């Protein structure tokens, strides 16, 4: 059994600064937070932000990287286990989507409060057209491409265009889920709650898998119709 390494004093200070930055960036956004505010939240000296990170932007990158590395490792392990245990026919689309999304949803439900802040921060970045796309690509494109590789094997005849659009819709569903806006609470008169991440986890794989399959089938139907019309032309 592995024994957790005890952090040194400097490492503890650095982690406290990252925790504080994560919380404040999630609440106010990158531009709405100052280095001094972060240091105050961490009960630390603003000069230590420069010492440990170089500046606010570098600190922001470290906030993203800290949990991204952990998430990507866990998601890859779950995807590989899903494929390994599925047998010769391979996993279903539902199983692949569950393996890909479970680590995120599980940490939103049972993880420390920092995970909530982190996912809220990802939602902000994803919706930032000026630099959000580049940031998300930097940290998450490799695991997304690995996910799509698995989906391709499950849906071998699906056009590339439909795979990418389907992932785009999955990404949007995750961002809205983690935002926990309360919109569905109002719309459903309290029947559904945006904070009920378990309800999302129970439904999301089936819903998204149906979307993947439908877009793929739609393209196949269009090809069949074109072929039918061509064969029927004198």
Buried (B, 14 or more C-beta within 10 A) or exposed (E): EEEEEEEEEEEEBBBBBBBBBBBBBBEEEBEEBBBEBBBBBBEBBBEBBBEBBEEBEEBBBBBBEBBBEEBBEBBBEBBEEBBEEBEEEBBBBBBBBBBBBBBBBBBBBEBEEBBBBBBBBBBBBBEBEEEBEEBBEEBBEEBBEBBBEBBEEBBEEBBEEBBEBBBEBBBEBBBBBBBBEEEBBEEEEEEEEBEBBEBBBEEBBEBBBEBBBEBBBEBBEEEEEEEEEEEEEE
